Amino acid sequence: MATTNVYSVKGEVAGTIDVPAAFATEYRPDLIKKAILAAAANSRQPYGPNKMSGMRHSVSTWGKGRGVARVQRLADGRRATQSPNNISGRRAHPPKVEKIWAQKVNKKELKLARLSALAATACAETVKARGHKFDDKVTFPIVVDDALNDVKTASEVMAMFDAIGIGYDVDRAKDGTKIRAGRGKMRNRKYRTPVSVLIVISDKDRKAAVFNGAHNLPGVEVEEISTLNTSLLAPGGDAGRLTVYTKSAIEKIGEWTE
């Protein structure tokens, strides 16, 4: 059984731990992509215009024989309206609220996709191919002792990342923050920040101080092991997110394949 280092919050190697069998799952990018696309589709909110949009006019047609198009025209004027090919007319094929966006995925495929995305976080080549930056001395999967739960400030979390050798990735996310293109700028999502480190803690530490400590670091997220999913481990369908596990979280993952 493979082993990996357990780092202290000061970046020192505090010991070793056996890597759970879940990290040996076969890499299946096809299932990972399928699960993430389904999750995105299932979270979509149905939308569509009012059924009477573009139809709220008093109209009539002049009929033939006038040398003009036989379209609906305002009853008290000559302007054409209401037809899809006219200015101010209705849309020809608008989106409908009754459309079903949901996608179904087999339970075994969802489970295998999560395990496969989890295993990809333990492969340094896959993590580097995703664009993350870290020291070559770092051992994967990255495990930190449970003292990480008590880290209260962003500066302390960043100091720990620097000591381990993964602080470069937070800087990459900070430098990569850009103003979003399009209408999203007006809708409370002006900036787009690249994804950075994911911190995974155990369920018993759901009130850990590290939630507040890592909150202000760009691209950094903290998640409990019970709510860990494929979308967090492989954002956008690209597996190999730079992930830090607490020692108790790794022990909990060891129960997944038992």
C-alpha positions as CSV (number, residue, x, y, z in Angstrom):
1,M,0.0,0.0,0.0
2,A,1.3,3.4,-1.0
3,T,2.0,6.0,1.6
4,T,2.2,9.8,1.6
5,N,3.6,12.5,3.9
6,V,1.5,14.2,6.5
7,Y,2.4,17.9,6.7
8,S,2.1,20.1,9.7
9,V,0.6,23.6,9.4
10,K,4.2,24.9,9.5
11,G,5.0,22.9,6.3
12,E,7.1,20.2,8.1
13,V,6.7,16.5,7.5
14,A,5.0,15.3,10.6
15,G,4.7,11.7,9.6
16,T,3.2,9.4,6.9
17,I,-0.2,7.8,6.3
18,D,-1.4,5.0,4.1
19,V,-3.2,6.2,0.9
20,P,-6.7,4.8,0.8
21,A,-7.6,2.4,-2.0
22,A,-10.1,4.9,-3.5
23,F,-7.1,6.9,-4.8
24,A,-6.2,3.9,-7.0
25,T,-9.4,4.2,-9.1
26,E,-9.0,4.1,-12.8
27,Y,-8.9,7.5,-14.5
28,R,-12.1,8.0,-16.5
29,P,-12.3,11.5,-18.0
30,D,-15.4,10.4,-20.0
31,L,-17.4,9.7,-16.9
32,I,-16.2,12.8,-15.1
33,K,-17.3,15.0,-18.0
34,K,-20.6,13.2,-18.2
35,A,-21.3,13.7,-14.4
36,I,-20.4,17.3,-14.4
37,L,-22.5,18.2,-17.5
38,A,-25.4,16.4,-15.9
39,A,-25.0,18.3,-12.7
40,A,-24.8,21.6,-14.5
41,A,-28.0,20.8,-16.6
42,N,-29.9,19.7,-13.4
43,S,-29.1,23.1,-11.8
44,R,-30.5,25.1,-14.6
45,Q,-33.7,27.1,-14.0
46,P,-36.3,26.9,-16.7
47,Y,-37.0,30.2,-18.4
48,G,-39.1,31.7,-21.2
49,P,-41.0,34.8,-22.1
50,N,-44.7,35.4,-21.4
51,K,-46.9,33.6,-23.8
52,M,-48.4,36.9,-24.9
53,S,-45.1,38.7,-25.5
54,G,-45.2,40.5,-28.8
55,M,-48.9,39.7,-29.2
56,R,-50.4,42.6,-27.2
57,H,-51.6,44.7,-30.2
58,S,-54.9,45.4,-31.8
59,V,-54.1,44.3,-35.3
60,S,-55.8,43.6,-38.6
61,T,-54.7,42.8,-42.1
62,W,-55.4,45.0,-45.2
63,G,-55.8,42.0,-47.4
64,K,-54.5,41.7,-50.9
65,G,-54.7,44.2,-53.8
66,R,-52.7,47.1,-52.2
67,G,-49.2,46.2,-53.3
68,V,-48.1,45.6,-49.7
69,A,-47.3,42.5,-47.6
70,R,-50.3,40.8,-46.1
71,V,-49.2,40.9,-42.5
72,Q,-50.8,42.0,-39.3
73,R,-50.8,45.8,-39.0
74,L,-51.8,48.1,-36.1
75,A,-55.5,48.7,-36.3
76,D,-55.0,52.5,-36.1
77,G,-51.9,52.7,-38.2
78,R,-49.9,51.1,-41.0
79,R,-47.0,49.7,-39.0
80,A,-46.6,45.9,-39.3
81,T,-46.3,44.0,-36.0
82,Q,-46.9,40.7,-34.2
83,S,-45.5,38.4,-36.9
84,P,-42.0,37.1,-36.2
85,N,-40.5,38.7,-39.3
86,N,-41.7,42.2,-38.2
87,I,-40.0,44.7,-36.0
88,S,-41.6,44.5,-32.5
89,G,-43.1,41.2,-33.5
90,R,-43.1,38.1,-31.3
91,R,-40.2,35.6,-31.4
92,A,-40.5,32.7,-33.8
93,H,-39.3,29.9,-31.5
94,P,-38.8,31.3,-28.0
95,P,-37.5,29.2,-25.1
96,K,-40.3,27.4,-23.2
97,V,-40.5,26.9,-19.4
98,E,-41.9,23.4,-19.9
99,K,-38.6,22.3,-21.5
100,I,-36.9,19.6,-19.4
101,W,-33.2,20.3,-18.9
102,A,-32.5,17.5,-16.5
103,Q,-30.1,14.7,-17.5
104,K,-30.1,11.2,-15.9
105,V,-26.9,9.4,-15.0
106,N,-26.6,5.9,-13.6
107,K,-25.8,5.8,-9.9
108,K,-22.8,3.5,-10.5
109,E,-21.4,6.0,-13.1
110,L,-21.8,8.9,-10.7
111,K,-20.0,7.0,-8.0
112,L,-17.2,6.0,-10.3
113,A,-16.9,9.5,-11.7
114,R,-16.4,10.9,-8.1
115,L,-13.8,8.2,-7.3
116,S,-12.0,8.8,-10.6
117,A,-11.9,12.6,-10.0
118,L,-10.7,11.9,-6.4
119,A,-7.9,9.7,-7.7
120,A,-6.8,12.4,-10.2
121,T,-6.1,14.8,-7.3
122,A,-3.4,12.3,-6.2
123,C,-1.5,12.3,-9.5
124,A,1.0,15.1,-9.8
125,E,1.2,14.9,-13.6
126,T,-2.6,15.4,-13.9
127,V,-2.6,18.2,-11.4
128,K,0.2,20.0,-13.3
129,A,-1.5,19.4,-16.7
130,R,-4.5,21.2,-15.3
131,G,-2.4,24.3,-14.9
132,H,-1.8,24.3,-11.1
133,K,1.6,25.4,-9.8
134,F,3.5,23.7,-6.9
135,D,6.9,22.6,-5.9
136,D,8.2,19.3,-7.2
137,K,9.0,18.2,-3.6
138,V,5.3,18.0,-2.7
139,T,3.9,14.5,-2.2
140,F,0.5,13.6,-3.5
141,P,-2.2,13.3,-2.2
142,I,-1.4,16.4,-0.1
143,V,-2.3,15.6,3.6
144,V,-2.1,18.1,6.5
145,D,-2.7,17.2,10.1
146,D,-6.0,18.2,11.8
147,A,-4.5,21.4,13.2
148,L,-5.4,22.9,9.9
149,N,-9.0,23.1,11.1
150,D,-8.0,25.7,13.7
151,V,-6.3,28.1,11.3
152,K,-8.3,31.3,11.6
153,T,-6.9,33.9,9.2
154,A,-6.2,34.0,5.5
155,S,-2.6,35.1,6.1
156,E,-2.0,31.9,8.2
157,V,-3.5,29.7,5.5
158,M,-1.4,31.4,2.9
159,A,1.7,30.9,5.1
160,M,0.9,27.2,5.4
161,F,0.5,26.9,1.6
162,D,3.9,28.6,1.1
163,A,5.6,26.3,3.6
164,I,4.2,23.2,1.9
165,G,5.0,24.5,-1.6
166,I,1.6,25.2,-3.1
167,G,1.3,29.0,-2.5
168,Y,2.3,29.7,-6.1
169,D,-1.1,28.5,-7.2
170,V,-3.0,31.1,-5.1
171,D,-0.8,33.7,-6.7
172,R,-1.7,32.3,-10.1
173,A,-5.4,32.6,-9.3
174,K,-4.9,36.2,-8.0
175,D,-3.0,37.2,-11.1
176,G,-5.6,35.5,-13.4
177,T,-8.6,37.4,-12.0
178,K,-10.1,39.2,-14.9
179,I,-13.2,41.3,-15.7
180,R,-15.8,39.0,-17.2
181,A,-16.9,39.6,-20.7
182,G,-20.6,40.1,-21.4
183,R,-23.7,40.9,-19.5
184,G,-22.5,39.1,-16.4
185,K,-20.7,42.3,-15.4
186,M,-24.1,43.9,-14.6
187,R,-25.3,40.9,-12.6
188,N,-23.1,40.8,-9.6
189,R,-20.4,38.6,-11.2
190,K,-18.1,41.2,-12.6
191,Y,-14.9,39.3,-12.0
192,R,-13.9,35.8,-13.0
193,T,-11.3,34.1,-10.8
194,P,-9.5,30.9,-11.7
195,V,-10.0,27.9,-9.5
196,S,-7.2,27.3,-7.0
197,V,-6.7,25.0,-3.9
198,L,-9.6,22.9,-2.5
199,I,-9.3,22.1,1.2
200,V,-11.2,19.0,2.3
201,I,-12.1,18.5,5.9
202,S,-14.0,15.8,7.8
203,D,-17.7,16.1,8.7
204,K,-17.0,16.4,12.4
205,D,-15.1,19.6,11.7
206,R,-17.9,21.3,9.9
207,K,-17.6,24.4,12.1
208,A,-13.8,24.6,11.7
209,A,-12.2,28.1,11.7
210,V,-10.5,27.4,8.4
211,F,-13.7,28.2,6.6
212,N,-13.3,31.8,7.5
213,G,-9.5,31.6,7.2
214,A,-9.5,30.5,3.6
215,H,-12.5,32.4,2.5
216,N,-10.6,35.5,1.3
217,L,-8.0,33.7,-0.7
218,P,-8.7,33.8,-4.5
219,G,-9.9,30.5,-5.9
220,V,-9.6,28.7,-2.6
221,E,-12.6,26.6,-1.3
222,V,-13.2,24.5,1.8
223,E,-15.5,21.5,1.7
224,E,-16.7,18.7,4.0
225,I,-16.1,15.2,3.0
226,S,-19.8,14.3,2.9
227,T,-20.6,17.0,0.3
228,L,-17.5,16.4,-1.8
229,N,-18.6,15.9,-5.4
230,T,-17.2,15.6,-8.9
231,S,-17.9,19.2,-9.8
232,L,-15.6,20.3,-6.9
233,L,-12.8,17.8,-7.6
234,A,-12.8,18.5,-11.4
235,P,-14.3,22.0,-12.1
236,G,-15.4,22.3,-15.7
237,G,-14.8,18.6,-16.3
238,D,-11.0,19.0,-16.1
239,A,-9.7,16.5,-13.5
240,G,-6.7,17.1,-11.3
241,R,-7.6,20.0,-9.0
242,L,-4.9,20.9,-6.5
243,T,-6.5,19.5,-3.3
244,V,-5.4,19.5,0.4
245,Y,-6.9,16.9,2.7
246,T,-6.9,16.8,6.5
247,K,-5.7,13.6,8.1
248,S,-9.2,12.8,9.4
249,A,-10.6,13.4,6.0
250,I,-8.2,10.9,4.5
251,E,-9.2,8.4,7.1
252,K,-12.8,8.9,6.2
253,I,-12.1,8.3,2.5
254,G,-10.6,5.0,3.5
255,E,-14.1,3.9,4.5
256,W,-15.5,4.6,1.0
257,T,-14.4,1.3,-0.6
258,E,-14.8,-0.9,2.4
